[in-house]
Amino acid sequence: MAITAAQVKELREMTGAGMMDAKKALTENDGDMDAAVDWLRTKGLAKAAKKSGRTAAEGLVAVAVEGNTGIAVEVNSETDFVAKNAEFQGMVAKIANAALKLDDVEALKNADVDGKAVADMITDAVAKIGENMGVRRMEKLTGETIVSYVHNAATDGMGKIGVLVAMNGGDEAFGKQVAMHVAAANPAALNEAELDASVVEKERQIQIDIARESGKPEQVIEKMIEGRMKKFLSEVTLLGQNFVVNPDLTVEEAAKEAGAEITGFIRMEVGEGIEKEEEDFAAEVAKAAGA
């Protein structure tokens, strides 16, 4: 298949690889972006293989806690201007409060708020503000203690990144530190047991391929893979990561010192995983002004 300049540019931005290497990686993998990233890693040509969901859609993530339950809800808008609007924020707050008593996003869309279904409330807001909106997702966390944190807060309890941490023991101050760590470090799972097995296997295969490219003996390769997988797991699991507050300790070690056991977390970021056409600032202003 034909490889476009846009694909090459995207792969270069994701990996830091050179133009010709990026083009070859895409050609070798029939334009499959994820496979091309893995190919570059195997060849030692990817300078930065970490990928995060492409944040494109705007809106807010709201977090709310009631007793032993916490929820995070994402409500999207087309532009950041609407996300900063007090009326939009008020609507998101009502939706988040309703979510505390529900289990999933479909139930939330049908929930009654001020005598109207949330879905209808959104429809009315779209008609009034003139911009597409939607309740995209909701996640729920329960535990002995639930602590919340919002990064880049637009107003109380909502912003660009919302985090909830569940723990036994410890105090709220430590829980807040862990929540701030989650916002910054973006762990994939609490521990190895909760990490998607396919993610672990994919990484192991990449490390096997990288090690074999070195041409070293099989027994040396086994040791290399073992060490690299240990490092990988420490980087992507919350309990294994170095604690941002004290990098000399892992999060798990810091929790023990604080007399706490972290039992779960949620990290939700506005727009993660949604692709959106790039739009320059002038165009965004024009759209918001109804031009």
NUTORVO-102185 format. One record per residue (C-alpha): residue number from 0; x, y, z. Coordinates in nm, 3 decimals. Each point is the difference from the previous one (the first is absolute). Example, Ala and Ser with C-alpha at 12.3 -4.5 7.8 and 13.67 -1.06 7.14 Angstrom:
BEGIN
@nr->0&east->1.230&north->-0.450&up->0.780
@nr->1&east->0.137&north->0.344&up->-0.066
//
This chain:
BEGIN
@nr->0&east->0.000&north->0.000&up->0.000
@nr->1&east->0.107&north->0.360&up->-0.056
@nr->2&east->0.147&north->0.170&up->0.306
@nr->3&east->-0.093&north->0.366&up->0.036
@nr->4&east->0.218&north->0.284&up->0.126
@nr->5&east->-0.254&north->0.056&up->0.279
@nr->6&east->0.047&north->-0.357&up->0.124
@nr->7&east->0.377&north->0.039&up->-0.003
@nr->8&east->-0.027&north->0.328&up->0.191
@nr->9&east->-0.230&north->-0.153&up->0.261
@nr->10&east->0.233&north->-0.297&up->0.055
@nr->11&east->0.303&north->0.228&up->0.028
@nr->12&east->-0.176&north->0.211&up->0.262
@nr->13&east->-0.099&north->-0.312&up->0.196
@nr->14&east->0.343&north->-0.162&up->-0.003
@nr->15&east->0.268&north->0.257&up->-0.081
@nr->16&east->0.120&north->-0.224&up->-0.286
@nr->17&east->0.154&north->0.141&up->-0.319
@nr->18&east->-0.210&north->0.060&up->-0.311
@nr->19&east->0.132&north->-0.293&up->-0.202
@nr->20&east->-0.020&north->-0.238&up->0.297
@nr->21&east->-0.359&north->0.106&up->0.066
@nr->22&east->-0.093&north->-0.049&up->-0.366
@nr->23&east->0.165&north->-0.343&up->-0.008
@nr->24&east->-0.176&north->-0.105&up->0.321
@nr->25&east->-0.338&north->0.092&up->-0.148
@nr->26&east->0.080&north->-0.170&up->-0.331
@nr->27&east->0.111&north->-0.320&up->0.175
@nr->28&east->-0.322&north->-0.006&up->0.202
@nr->29&east->-0.254&north->0.101&up->-0.267
@nr->30&east->-0.067&north->0.337&up->0.162
@nr->31&east->-0.094&north->-0.146&up->0.340
@nr->32&east->0.111&north->0.274&up->0.242
@nr->33&east->0.023&north->-0.217&up->0.314
@nr->34&east->0.190&north->-0.274&up->-0.183
@nr->35&east->0.235&north->0.264&up->-0.146
@nr->36&east->0.078&north->0.131&up->0.350
@nr->37&east->0.078&north->-0.354&up->0.117
@nr->38&east->0.219&north->-0.058&up->-0.309
@nr->39&east->0.200&north->0.316&up->0.075
@nr->40&east->0.043&north->-0.103&up->0.362
@nr->41&east->0.121&north->-0.343&up->-0.104
@nr->42&east->0.260&north->0.161&up->-0.228
@nr->43&east->0.104&north->0.242&up->0.273
@nr->44&east->-0.115&north->0.297&up->-0.210
@nr->45&east->-0.280&north->0.135&up->0.219
@nr->46&east->0.124&north->0.266&up->0.238
@nr->47&east->-0.331&north->0.031&up->0.178
@nr->48&east->-0.236&north->-0.294&up->-0.023
@nr->49&east->-0.242&north->0.115&up->0.268
@nr->50&east->-0.337&north->0.076&up->-0.147
@nr->51&east->-0.295&north->0.158&up->0.170
@nr->52&east->-0.352&north->0.038&up->-0.132
@nr->53&east->-0.022&north->0.294&up->-0.235
@nr->54&east->-0.178&north->0.274&up->0.190
@nr->55&east->-0.215&north->0.187&up->-0.248
@nr->56&east->-0.356&north->0.046&up->0.129
@nr->57&east->-0.062&north->0.277&up->0.253
@nr->58&east->-0.223&north->0.009&up->0.306
@nr->59&east->0.041&north->-0.090&up->0.365
@nr->60&east->0.061&north->-0.295&up->0.227
@nr->61&east->-0.190&north->0.030&up->0.329
@nr->62&east->0.072&north->-0.202&up->0.313
@nr->63&east->-0.230&north->-0.039&up->0.301
@nr->64&east->0.027&north->-0.198&up->0.322
@nr->65&east->-0.274&north->-0.108&up->0.237
@nr->66&east->0.094&north->-0.226&up->0.289
@nr->67&east->0.182&north->-0.306&up->-0.132
@nr->68&east->-0.086&north->0.071&up->-0.364
@nr->69&east->0.167&north->0.222&up->-0.257
@nr->70&east->-0.086&north->0.065&up->-0.365
@nr->71&east->0.170&north->0.162&up->-0.295
@nr->72&east->-0.207&north->0.123&up->-0.295
@nr->73&east->0.110&north->0.148&up->-0.333
@nr->74&east->-0.230&north->0.246&up->-0.175
@nr->75&east->0.130&north->0.120&up->-0.337
@nr->76&east->-0.043&north->0.322&up->-0.194
@nr->77&east->0.148&north->0.109&up->-0.331
@nr->78&east->0.209&north->0.287&up->0.135
@nr->79&east->0.179&north->0.097&up->0.316
@nr->80&east->-0.201&north->0.324&up->0.007
@nr->81&east->-0.314&north->-0.194&up->0.087
@nr->82&east->0.186&north->-0.202&up->0.266
@nr->83&east->0.079&north->0.331&up->0.174
@nr->84&east->-0.364&north->0.108&up->-0.010
@nr->85&east->-0.164&north->0.015&up->0.346
@nr->86&east->-0.331&north->-0.137&up->-0.133
@nr->87&east->0.175&north->-0.302&up->-0.156
@nr->88&east->0.192&north->-0.058&up->0.324
@nr->89&east->-0.322&north->0.015&up->0.201
@nr->90&east->-0.155&north->-0.264&up->-0.225
@nr->91&east->0.306&north->-0.225&up->0.035
@nr->92&east->-0.016&north->0.031&up->0.382
@nr->93&east->-0.364&north->-0.116&up->-0.001
@nr->94&east->0.086&north->-0.293&up->-0.226
@nr->95&east->0.288&north->-0.103&up->0.227
@nr->96&east->-0.221&north->0.009&up->0.311
@nr->97&east->-0.258&north->-0.217&up->-0.175
@nr->98&east->0.273&north->-0.249&up->-0.097
@nr->99&east->0.083&north->-0.074&up->0.366
@nr->100&east->-0.311&north->-0.217&up->0.028
@nr->101&east->0.042&north->-0.177&up->-0.335
@nr->102&east->0.221&north->-0.273&up->-0.143
@nr->103&east->0.063&north->0.082&up->-0.366
@nr->104&east->-0.015&north->0.274&up->-0.259
@nr->105&east->-0.317&north->-0.127&up->-0.170
@nr->106&east->-0.188&north->0.016&up->0.329
@nr->107&east->0.141&north->0.349&up->0.048
@nr->108&east->-0.128&north->0.120&up->-0.339
@nr->109&east->-0.349&north->-0.116&up->0.097
@nr->110&east->0.017&north->0.134&up->0.357
@nr->111&east->-0.244&north->0.269&up->0.111
@nr->112&east->0.159&north->0.334&up->0.093
@nr->113&east->-0.230&north->0.291&up->0.081
@nr->114&east->-0.293&north->-0.186&up->-0.159
@nr->115&east->0.179&north->-0.073&up->-0.325
@nr->116&east->0.214&north->-0.288&up->-0.132
@nr->117&east->0.370&north->0.084&up->-0.020
@nr->118&east->-0.006&north->-0.077&up->-0.375
@nr->119&east->-0.279&north->0.256&up->-0.046
@nr->120&east->0.187&north->0.251&up->0.215
@nr->121&east->0.298&north->-0.037&up->-0.235
@nr->122&east->-0.226&north->0.041&up->-0.306
@nr->123&east->-0.141&north->0.323&up->0.141
@nr->124&east->0.350&north->0.130&up->0.073
@nr->125&east->0.109&north->-0.079&up->-0.357
@nr->126&east->-0.297&north->0.196&up->-0.136
@nr->127&east->0.072&north->0.294&up->0.229
@nr->128&east->0.379&north->0.021&up->-0.031
@nr->129&east->0.023&north->-0.116&up->-0.360
@nr->130&east->0.276&north->-0.250&up->0.053
@nr->131&east->-0.001&north->-0.378&up->0.006
@nr->132&east->0.030&north->-0.159&up->0.346
@nr->133&east->-0.028&north->-0.342&up->0.155
@nr->134&east->0.045&north->-0.208&up->0.315
@nr->135&east->0.275&north->-0.229&up->-0.120
@nr->136&east->0.087&north->-0.225&up->0.293
@nr->137&east->-0.024&north->-0.060&up->0.372
@nr->138&east->0.209&north->-0.208&up->0.241
@nr->139&east->-0.071&north->-0.092&up->0.361
@nr->140&east->0.233&north->-0.088&up->0.288
@nr->141&east->-0.080&north->-0.132&up->0.347
@nr->142&east->0.223&north->-0.050&up->0.302
@nr->143&east->0.057&north->0.067&up->0.367
@nr->144&east->0.123&north->0.351&up->-0.084
@nr->145&east->-0.041&north->0.180&up->-0.333
@nr->146&east->0.211&north->0.307&up->-0.076
@nr->147&east->-0.047&north->0.219&up->-0.306
@nr->148&east->0.225&north->0.242&up->-0.187
@nr->149&east->-0.053&north->0.218&up->-0.307
@nr->150&east->0.291&north->0.122&up->-0.209
@nr->151&east->-0.044&north->0.325&up->-0.195
@nr->152&east->-0.323&north->0.067&up->0.186
@nr->153&east->-0.249&north->0.224&up->-0.182
@nr->154&east->-0.210&north->0.022&up->0.315
@nr->155&east->-0.053&north->-0.206&up->0.315
@nr->156&east->0.000&north->-0.374&up->-0.077
@nr->157&east->0.051&north->0.019&up->-0.376
@nr->158&east->0.275&north->0.065&up->-0.251
@nr->159&east->0.215&north->-0.168&up->-0.265
@nr->160&east->0.112&north->-0.300&up->0.208
@nr->161&east->-0.196&north->-0.159&up->0.284
@nr->162&east->0.145&north->-0.261&up->0.236
@nr->163&east->-0.149&north->-0.220&up->0.270
@nr->164&east->0.206&north->-0.217&up->0.237
@nr->165&east->-0.141&north->-0.272&up->0.228
@nr->166&east->0.198&north->-0.112&up->0.304
@nr->167&east->-0.014&north->-0.166&up->0.339
@nr->168&east->0.166&north->0.188&up->0.284
@nr->169&east->0.222&north->0.303&up->-0.049
@nr->170&east->-0.138&north->0.352&up->-0.002
@nr->171&east->-0.151&north->0.237&up->-0.254
@nr->172&east->0.325&north->0.195&up->-0.043
@nr->173&east->0.184&north->-0.314&up->-0.113
@nr->174&east->-0.293&north->-0.100&up->-0.221
@nr->175&east->0.014&north->0.341&up->-0.168
@nr->176&east->0.372&north->-0.047&up->-0.068
@nr->177&east->-0.069&north->-0.335&up->-0.162
@nr->178&east->-0.280&north->0.151&up->-0.208
@nr->179&east->0.236&north->0.275&up->-0.120
@nr->180&east->0.254&north->-0.271&up->-0.085
@nr->181&east->-0.262&north->-0.185&up->-0.206
@nr->182&east->-0.084&north->0.319&up->-0.189
@nr->183&east->0.367&north->0.057&up->-0.085
@nr->184&east->0.126&north->-0.356&up->-0.058
@nr->185&east->-0.310&north->-0.149&up->-0.165
@nr->186&east->0.047&north->-0.364&up->0.108
@nr->187&east->-0.168&north->-0.267&up->-0.213
@nr->188&east->-0.110&north->-0.214&up->0.297
@nr->189&east->0.028&north->-0.032&up->0.378
@nr->190&east->0.239&north->-0.296&up->-0.014
@nr->191&east->0.119&north->-0.277&up->-0.232
@nr->192&east->-0.302&north->-0.220&up->0.078
@nr->193&east->-0.237&north->0.271&up->-0.128
@nr->194&east->0.199&north->0.081&up->-0.311
@nr->195&east->-0.149&north->-0.121&up->-0.328
@nr->196&east->0.175&north->-0.331&up->-0.079
@nr->197&east->0.011&north->0.085&up->-0.370
@nr->198&east->0.192&north->0.320&up->0.079
@nr->199&east->0.258&north->-0.195&up->0.202
@nr->200&east->0.035&north->-0.266&up->-0.270
@nr->201&east->0.038&north->0.260&up->-0.274
@nr->202&east->0.277&north->0.176&up->0.194
@nr->203&east->0.173&north->-0.331&up->0.071
@nr->204&east->0.000&north->-0.086&up->-0.371
@nr->205&east->0.144&north->0.341&up->-0.086
@nr->206&east->0.276&north->-0.048&up->0.257
@nr->207&east->0.073&north->-0.349&up->-0.137
@nr->208&east->0.034&north->0.143&up->-0.351
@nr->209&east->0.221&north->0.286&up->0.122
@nr->210&east->0.223&north->-0.240&up->0.196
@nr->211&east->0.038&north->-0.235&up->-0.295
@nr->212&east->0.100&north->0.289&up->-0.225
@nr->213&east->0.301&north->0.039&up->0.231
@nr->214&east->0.131&north->-0.340&up->-0.107
@nr->215&east->0.084&north->-0.102&up->0.356
@nr->216&east->-0.019&north->-0.364&up->0.125
@nr->217&east->-0.342&north->-0.135&up->0.097
@nr->218&east->0.082&north->-0.019&up->0.374
@nr->219&east->0.105&north->0.365&up->-0.004
@nr->220&east->-0.316&north->0.091&up->-0.191
@nr->221&east->-0.215&north->-0.162&up->0.270
@nr->222&east->0.166&north->0.214&up->0.269
@nr->223&east->-0.041&north->0.312&up->-0.215
@nr->224&east->-0.372&north->-0.066&up->-0.049
@nr->225&east->-0.055&north->-0.070&up->0.369
@nr->226&east->0.165&north->0.328&up->0.101
@nr->227&east->-0.179&north->0.205&up->-0.264
@nr->228&east->-0.342&north->-0.144&up->0.085
@nr->229&east->0.059&north->0.077&up->0.368
@nr->230&east->0.080&north->0.359&up->-0.096
@nr->231&east->-0.307&north->0.019&up->-0.226
@nr->232&east->-0.232&north->-0.121&up->0.276
@nr->233&east->0.146&north->0.248&up->0.246
@nr->234&east->-0.066&north->0.283&up->-0.247
@nr->235&east->-0.363&north->-0.082&up->-0.087
@nr->236&east->-0.147&north->-0.121&up->0.333
@nr->237&east->-0.093&north->0.249&up->0.270
@nr->238&east->0.145&north->-0.198&up->0.290
@nr->239&east->0.326&north->-0.060&up->-0.189
@nr->240&east->0.059&north->0.359&up->-0.111
@nr->241&east->0.242&north->0.231&up->0.181
@nr->242&east->-0.210&north->0.233&up->0.215
@nr->243&east->0.010&north->0.354&up->-0.142
@nr->244&east->0.003&north->0.144&up->0.352
@nr->245&east->0.302&north->-0.212&up->0.098
@nr->246&east->0.163&north->-0.177&up->-0.299
@nr->247&east->0.218&north->-0.206&up->0.237
@nr->248&east->-0.311&north->-0.202&up->0.082
@nr->249&east->-0.248&north->-0.185&up->-0.216
@nr->250&east->-0.366&north->0.091&up->0.050
@nr->251&east->-0.050&north->-0.333&up->0.177
@nr->252&east->0.289&north->0.072&up->0.240
@nr->253&east->-0.127&north->0.351&up->0.066
@nr->254&east->-0.346&north->-0.139&up->0.075
@nr->255&east->0.144&north->-0.242&up->0.256
@nr->256&east->0.184&north->0.284&up->0.170
@nr->257&east->-0.326&north->0.197&up->0.012
@nr->258&east->-0.190&north->-0.297&up->0.145
@nr->259&east->-0.215&north->-0.026&up->-0.312
@nr->260&east->-0.095&north->-0.265&up->-0.254
@nr->261&east->-0.097&north->0.132&up->-0.343
@nr->262&east->-0.281&north->-0.216&up->-0.134
@nr->263&east->-0.094&north->0.175&up->-0.325
@nr->264&east->0.002&north->0.316&up->-0.206
@nr->265&east->-0.167&north->0.174&up->-0.294
@nr->266&east->0.168&north->0.253&up->-0.226
@nr->267&east->-0.217&north->0.168&up->-0.261
@nr->268&east->0.126&north->0.264&up->-0.243
@nr->269&east->-0.214&north->0.211&up->-0.231
@nr->270&east->-0.001&north->-0.129&up->-0.354
@nr->271&east->0.248&north->-0.286&up->0.040
@nr->272&east->-0.032&north->-0.241&up->-0.290
@nr->273&east->-0.211&north->0.234&up->-0.212
@nr->274&east->0.141&north->0.115&up->-0.332
@nr->275&east->-0.092&north->0.347&up->-0.117
@nr->276&east->0.098&north->0.213&up->-0.296
@nr->277&east->0.270&north->0.251&up->0.083
@nr->278&east->-0.148&north->0.347&up->0.004
@nr->279&east->0.194&north->0.323&up->0.034
@nr->280&east->-0.082&north->0.243&up->0.278
@nr->281&east->-0.158&north->0.255&up->-0.234
@nr->282&east->-0.237&north->-0.265&up->-0.136
@nr->283&east->-0.092&north->-0.104&up->0.354
@nr->284&east->-0.082&north->0.361&up->0.092
@nr->285&east->-0.207&north->0.039&up->-0.317
@nr->286&east->-0.195&north->-0.317&up->0.078
@nr->287&east->-0.068&north->0.110&up->0.358
@nr->288&east->-0.118&north->0.340&up->-0.127
@nr->289&east->-0.234&north->-0.168&up->-0.247
@nr->290&east->0.185&north->0.144&up->-0.302
//
